[in-house]
Amino acid sequence: MTNDSDQEKQLTGATVWLTGLPSAGKTTIAYELADRLRAEGHRVEVLDGDEIREFISAGLGFTREDRHINVQRIGFVAELLASNGVKALVPVIAPYADSREAVRKRHQSEGTTYLEVHVATPVEVCSERDVKGLYAKQAAGEISGLTGVDDPYEAPEAPDLRIASHQQTVQESAAALHALLTERGLA
């Protein structure tokens, strides 16, 4: 049986932006948290950066300007979902602090909750994980502009939560994020 307080939390939207290097664990943590939140009755959407690039930001490259445009598009969609009672989990690199800040300000201007989570996995660990083979391609000279290697990544100075995913399990990382949502009255 759910009480009114639980139902209110289930209907309260928020954007949870998980930023970090490629292969840091952002998407894996987001899907783990999404499953847990759905089991509790929350409406949840994961805005996966790769899917967004394919369907909403097709044609954009990886210049600073294109990356900014991509982040702003994702931020717009996330805010739209969150303002309509959805927990929008956004596992997207978003390498530039000013782009993330613009998304935060948009949320603030709309009165929508925005939480920034830094999945702080060292580049050496990300390179070992190399989920998409990007680090190997960069090392072989096949690609350039890899965030955190030969393109900048501006880590958040004061995120709402910093997760050292290389020092804990996916479940522990998702639990830490769930605890933050609970603390903020969102879960």
Salt bridges, closest charged atoms under 4 A:
GLU40 OE2 - ARG36 NE 3.90
GLU40 OE1 - HIS42 NE2 3.44
GLU40 OE2 - HIS178 NE2 2.83
ASP50 OD2 - LYS132 NZ 2.62
ASP98 OD1 - ARG64 NH2 3.09
GLU101 OE1 - ARG104 NE 3.72
GLU116 OE2 - ARG100 NE 2.95
GLU116 OE1 - ARG104 NH2 3.95
ASP151 OD2 - ARG67 NH2 3.53
GLU154 OE2 - ARG64 NH1 3.96
ASP160 OD2 - ARG104 NH2 3.77
ASP160 OD1 - ARG184 NH1 3.29
GLU183 OE2 - ARG184 NE 3.84
